[in-house]
Amino acid sequence: MVSTGCVIKDPGNSKKNKTGSWRTFKPVLDKEKCIGCDKCVMFCPDAAINKDHDINYDYCKGCGICSAECPVKAIEMIKE
Amino acid sequence: MTKEVMTANKAVAEAARLVKPKVIPVFPITPQTSISEYLAQYVADGDIDAKYVKVESEHSAISAAVGASGAGVRVFTATSSQGLMLMHEIIFAAAGMRVPIVMANANRAISAPLSIWNDQQDSIAQRDAGWLQTYVEDAQDALDSTLMAYKISENDDVLLPSMVCLDGFILTHTVEPVDIPNQEDVNKFLPSYNPKHSFLDPKEPMTLGALADPGYYFEARHAIEIGMEKSIDVIKKTCKEFEEIFGRKYDLVENYKCDDAEIVLVAMGSVCSTIKAVIDELREEGEKIGLLKIRVYRPFPVDEINDAIKNCKKLSILDKNITFGIGGALYSDIKAKINKETYGFIIGLGGRDITPDTIKEVYEKTKNPEKDVTWVGLKKEDD
């Protein structure tokens, strides 16, 4: 249940709010094509791509920015 | 206890002094201004140990009040009319964050056309926000209701802000004798505020007013409704405790000669004094008329209304506000909740005088009704 006044007493709990369910299109990286430029890591607004270019689908909202920015078209957006 | 002659604004300021708020963010506006002036004087003289925040607008006044209350201290502020309109956004936030702010509102009409005179449209327009609303009849009621508002709002079962509504000029600028309680009695009645759900402590960081997605928002709003429902019993209990210490009796409603009345007038605020005088006069002529004063408008005291009006045939509701296309707000609430032949009357908007003749016209029009909602006191076209 919600606390009185919706007060949040455990800071950092936004991690509990998994936004992956918002996604309609899912980014899928072809690691064969990837040149390791890290553009997707830097552009991802949800920090859902780590330095090893693993995409965290618990939080990826499917915005497609990574796919649009990838200079070698290594990230394809596939309908869920 | 000392007795002094004062305006209802001074009575409210005296109550605010007695509850010892720590933060007073306030912006002056007619006819509330003298409340903000008295409080500034009390703080300057050291009569209140509080931070008086001179804000640049009412939006900031209520925002600072929410911030201070969220930080865990008792807060007082006051406003009126356009100021309350400017607060509107944060009025809802205050209730949602469950911060027990107490605010006095000097009831004044809403622009346009611009008016500084009295009606109750300003606070009525905030009725859906989740604040408790008390409409006072006189200066003593203003002082006592402000004291009680803290005890009710700060109750763990309630935790909702309170608005004490006093009719602009009719009460705010009229002097009457008022009993000022002594500090020891007030301390006994109202212990210091110790919030459990919101307070500023770097060792225990917390967030107020954060985003709630559809998984949480619905329950948060429902919790406000539960607080509002529980406040009915808390108000009754608080009124009893108040009476034991201070000797003055209050309740959610006041039943004035309703028990054998055929027609009961229902009204809020200072106009009730005029209505009582008219009732006394008409009763001598054998008319079976009574008054049900709605002292507490939110929570809406449905059981108390039903109990008071059970013997009467007709209700006539006097509203100093208009919900265009429906009638008055009190009228529409009573039509929604009370099963009785009911007529609505719009009176006194923008300070139009409400005289004993106005009340008699309401009574006559209830005996011989022409339509559901009637505006009483309009000028004729050639006036």
Chai-1 contact restraints between the chains, C-beta under 6 A:
chainA,res_idxA,chainB,res_idxB,connection_type,confidence,min_distance_angstrom,max_distance_angstrom,comment,restraint_id
A,V2,B,Y216,contact,1.0,0.0,6.0,A-B,restraint_1
A,V2,B,E219,contact,1.0,0.0,6.0,A-B,restraint_2
A,V2,B,A220,contact,1.0,0.0,6.0,A-B,restraint_3
A,T4,B,R98,contact,1.0,0.0,6.0,A-B,restraint_4
A,T4,B,H197,contact,1.0,0.0,6.0,A-B,restraint_5
A,G5,B,M97,contact,1.0,0.0,6.0,A-B,restraint_6
A,G5,B,R98,contact,1.0,0.0,6.0,A-B,restraint_7
A,G5,B,H197,contact,1.0,0.0,6.0,A-B,restraint_8
A,C6,B,A212,contact,1.0,0.0,6.0,A-B,restraint_9
A,C6,B,A220,contact,1.0,0.0,6.0,A-B,restraint_10
A,V7,B,H197,contact,1.0,0.0,6.0,A-B,restraint_11
A,V7,B,S198,contact,1.0,0.0,6.0,A-B,restraint_12
A,V7,B,M206,contact,1.0,0.0,6.0,A-B,restraint_13
A,V7,B,L208,contact,1.0,0.0,6.0,A-B,restraint_14
A,I8,B,T207,contact,1.0,0.0,6.0,A-B,restraint_15
A,I8,B,A210,contact,1.0,0.0,6.0,A-B,restraint_16
A,K9,B,M206,contact,1.0,0.0,6.0,A-B,restraint_17
A,P11,B,P205,contact,1.0,0.0,6.0,A-B,restraint_18
